[in-house]
Each structure stands twice: as structure tokens, then as C-alpha cells.
Amino acid sequence: MLKEFKEFAIKGNVVDMAIGIMLGAAFNAIVNSFVKDVLMPPIGLLLGRVDFTNLFVTLSGEHYDTLVAAQEAGAATINYGIFINTIINFVIVAFVLFLVVRGVNRLRREPAPAAPTTKECPQCLSVIAIGAKRCPHCTSQL
């Protein structure tokens, strides 16, 4: 059983999958930082200095200045600002993955078939050159 596990773990597909998962996790951290630290501050500034991470609703009806203060008080909250950030993360990741898959598909695309150089004579069904005006076998006009 140990030998079978070793063969399974060393196969290229498992190693490739593990590398892909690690790269995906690293890419996720980059996208999260991009959204939180680069993209959302200008959007928040354009919307009147709104910090999306502090957009929340308390279910008890009490008012708290920040999400951290509400969580420290133990208030139940609906954190729709964090949800907006998560949606933006998803859209960015989905778009980048779309670009990657599109690029890979272009590399895998098979070349277009070559234009035909021959055709069949409609009278005698012999194979003749595509530009022929008369069949060399039956001499019919094409």
C-alpha cells in the first residue's frame, strides 16, 4: 500500500495540482491586497470617503462607529461592505482566469486546414486540379 501511495503522490498530475493550488492561494492573497489596498480606497473616496469594510448593519438596532467596535461589543452584524469586497475579488479572479484559459486555448488551437488543391470532375469523377477548366480524362467543360 505504501508503494501505491508513493506512485500516486509522485505522478505528475498530483504534483501539478499541488503547485496549482499553492499558486492559486498566493494569487488570492495578491488579489485581496489589490482590492483592499489599491482599488477600494479610491472608490471609497469617490463615494464620499466610504470605507467598505465598515459598511454593516447591526441586527439589534444599536449604533456602532466601526465594525470592530460592534464585534467587540458582541453585536450580531450583517457585513455587506466586506461582501462587496469579496464580490470584487471574485470578479477580478474570474476575469484573470478567463484571460489565462483564453490564452491557453489559443496555444492549443489547431491550425486551419489547408485549402484544397484538387476537386472531382462532375462527369467522370476523376481527381483533377482545382483550377482546371477542362477535365484531362473525359475532356468535359468544367
Helices and strands as residue ranges (DSSP letters): H 2-10, H 12-33, I 34-39, H 40-46, G 52-54, E 57-58, H 67-72, E 77-78, H 80-108, E 118-120, E 127-129
